[in-house]
Amino acid sequence: MRSRFKPWAAELIGAHPEIIIPEPEKVKGKWQEVFGNDHPLHIEAGTGKGRFIVGMAKMNPDINYIGIELFDSVIVSALERVLEEEGGIPNLRLLKVNAKDIESYFEKGEVDRLYLNFSDPWPKSRHAKRRLTHETFLRLYETVLPENGEIHFKTDNRGLFEYSLTSISEYGMLLKDVSLDLHANEPEWNIMTEYEEKFSKKGQPIYRLEAQFQAV
Ligand SMILES: C[S@@+](CC[C@H](N)C(=O)[O-])C[C@H]1O[C@@H](n2cnc3c(N)ncnc32)[C@H](O)[C@@H]1O
């Protein structure tokens, strides 16, 4: 997701360290202290403008959520969504970091579930390593999830979905649920992301899968 440069974004982000955690490596292994409870922790890598993670946090107050996003100009929109909520969203935090460094921020087993939504497809084969479902990323996710931890993935991009099915199954994960048209019979628990809303309005099918790591 590209967004116009917002010169004011860094200042707004800096003014809200209670929401966008400034040095998350310092709280590695201590996220329960940050949230003040021992509820499960679900994270989204590539959270964009936050429609999904904010919706999930509001729908499931007994689950803690963290949205991870690379860019100031994008994550600031997620921050604004949180600030619009009266009383804030106590079970949600945001990290302006790269998902490839996820091990620096979470201990083994500290994350109970990982969401990937409409990840950048990187269609050229030479960029395959950048796809968030590449084997290298799966290995990273495995280090922060518990045994049998799950990844839930949605996309409108058929090529990325096909690639991900192969990458995930070659990794030895168990595919638990696969949908080739999520909106044909949309589950009541589905929270749409910004991209999902945009592409489904155009009539494009939304692909979804749940995959579980397997103990060796
Ligand atoms: C195509 S957008 C989708 C945004 C949102 N998930 C949605 O569905 O509307 C992908 C987002 O992932 C972010 N992103 C890509 N690679 C990332 C990485 N390695 N770490 C963190 N965020 C990343 C991009 O900056 C972008 O905002």
Ligand as a Chemical Component Dictionary entry (heavy atoms), coordinates in Angstrom:
data_LIG
# 
_chem_comp.id                   LIG 
_chem_comp.type                 NON-POLYMER 
_chem_comp.pdbx_formal_charge   0 
_chem_comp.three_letter_code    LIG 
# 
loop_
_chem_comp_atom.comp_id 
_chem_comp_atom.atom_id 
_chem_comp_atom.alt_atom_id 
_chem_comp_atom.type_symbol 
_chem_comp_atom.charge 
_chem_comp_atom.model_Cartn_x 
_chem_comp_atom.model_Cartn_y 
_chem_comp_atom.model_Cartn_z 
_chem_comp_atom.pdbx_ordinal 
LIG C1  C1  C 0  -1.248 -4.404 -0.305 1  
LIG S1  S1  S 1  -1.174 -3.654 1.241  2  
LIG C2  C2  C 0  -2.508 -4.424 2.138  3  
LIG C3  C3  C 0  -2.860 -3.676 3.384  4  
LIG C4  C4  C 0  -3.966 -4.313 4.250  5  
LIG N1  N1  N 0  -3.498 -5.558 4.849  6  
LIG C5  C5  C 0  -5.228 -4.538 3.468  7  
LIG O1  O1  O 0  -5.552 -5.699 3.205  8  
LIG O2  O2  O -1 -5.908 -3.571 3.137  9  
LIG C6  C6  C 0  0.265  -4.440 1.970  10 
LIG C7  C7  C 0  0.796  -3.673 3.163  11 
LIG O3  O3  O 0  1.836  -4.442 3.760  12 
LIG C8  C8  C 0  2.906  -3.586 4.111  13 
LIG N2  N2  N 0  4.120  -4.408 4.125  14 
LIG C9  C9  C 0  4.694  -5.013 3.067  15 
LIG N3  N3  N 0  5.787  -5.697 3.432  16 
LIG C10 C10 C 0  5.905  -5.528 4.781  17 
LIG C11 C11 C 0  6.838  -5.976 5.739  18 
LIG N4  N4  N 0  7.890  -6.738 5.388  19 
LIG N5  N5  N 0  6.653  -5.618 7.026  20 
LIG C12 C12 C 0  5.611  -4.840 7.380  21 
LIG N6  N6  N 0  4.682  -4.371 6.515  22 
LIG C13 C13 C 0  4.832  -4.715 5.221  23 
LIG C14 C14 C 0  2.900  -2.518 3.034  24 
LIG O4  O4  O 0  3.547  -1.337 3.438  25 
LIG C15 C15 C 0  1.418  -2.331 2.804  26 
LIG O5  O5  O 0  0.874  -1.320 3.617  27 
# 
loop_
_chem_comp_bond.comp_id 
_chem_comp_bond.atom_id_1 
_chem_comp_bond.atom_id_2 
_chem_comp_bond.value_order 
_chem_comp_bond.pdbx_ordinal 
LIG C1  S1  SING 1  
LIG S1  C2  SING 2  
LIG S1  C6  SING 3  
LIG C2  C3  SING 4  
LIG C3  C4  SING 5  
LIG C4  N1  SING 6  
LIG C4  C5  SING 7  
LIG C5  O1  DOUB 8  
LIG C5  O2  SING 9  
LIG C6  C7  SING 10 
LIG C7  O3  SING 11 
LIG C7  C15 SING 12 
LIG O3  C8  SING 13 
LIG C8  N2  SING 14 
LIG C8  C14 SING 15 
LIG N2  C9  SING 16 
LIG N2  C13 SING 17 
LIG C9  N3  DOUB 18 
LIG N3  C10 SING 19 
LIG C10 C11 SING 20 
LIG C10 C13 DOUB 21 
LIG C11 N4  SING 22 
LIG C11 N5  DOUB 23 
LIG N5  C12 SING 24 
LIG C12 N6  DOUB 25 
LIG N6  C13 SING 26 
LIG C14 O4  SING 27 
LIG C14 C15 SING 28 
LIG C15 O5  SING 29 
# 
